[in-house]
Amino acid sequence: MSIRRSSIVLASVGLVLAALAVLVRYVVVPIATKLPGDTDETVRYSGRATMLNSEALQSGDTAHAIDSNVPITVDRRLRVTSTHGDTAVMKDVLTVHAGSQDLLSTHTYAIDRKDMRGSTPPSGTSVEPSKGALSSAFPADGKRDDSCTFYDSTTRAVVPVQYTDSATREGRAVNVYKITAAGPVKDPSMLKTLPAALPKKLVGGLGASLPEATRAKFTPAAVAALPDPVPLAYTGKTTILAYVDQQTGIAIDQTIDQQVIANTVLEGSRTSLLPVSAFNFKITPASVNDLGDQAASAGLLLTLMTDIAPLVLLVIAAALILIAYLRRRRPQWATSAISDTDAATGKLVA
């Protein structure tokens, strides 16, 4: 059987397009959804804070040792400083602006660029122990279950991520995740800013500032039995509510509630004295709008690469292969003409 050359060409092109569709869907898309090596973005928050007034405390002014309901703004900068194959080194810098104070908190992570979980750091790079857990970013196509974990920098503990619901933000479908961490403060940079002990006279003067349950234990006899200075230990509690775009993994909206509480041993039992800091803040409306736009743009690109482009390529490939199949045989008259030869020249007659 004689097959048309055009049919062979059409079938070959069709097979190439089919292979290209598979390549786009299963090779190009995973590469495109990796954490970019040039990531450098700032998200802004606003809220309120309760903070220890160190100057008042050191001067003995216990009545003003705690500043409550202080308006704050927060800048959070996420920046990839280097990439090493599928691993990125990311700096997560949180700057709290409270009145004239700027409180800076910097953390460095090694992150898998595909699933955003903590990874093994490159040789010679110091990072926090977040291996296997999320810390600064969420993966694309996030699961609607409790299978992920989260690294809490305050307690340096890995805790569960709880899927609570689905919702919408800026017209985008989001997964709502709740993260709760509680335990002793282990963040070295935070501990450096907190007093390891206080003079007994200052602690005794805190009575009126203490929660009612603690105040009841704070008897003159209990205070008299305390050592001087009074050693302090700190516990932290963080609650994060994140609204994460289902397609791209961008956290379009987020609320963070963080407390650090001073504790001591009173009459033989550990007793919480008072919160030395309490921050409650959420992403500003302007940043929510910007993040929603980012998610929409990235989502459109993902849809084009994941669904539309491969589908179009497969449809064209199938059409070309079908045409090649239908036109595979030469017409009988053409076959006969080609088999004839010119008696005089001995050449084939077209």
Order of alpha helices (4+ residues) and beta strands (2+ residues): alpha-alpha-beta-alpha-beta-beta-beta-beta-beta-beta-alpha-beta-alpha-alpha-alpha-beta-beta-beta-beta-alpha-alpha-alpha
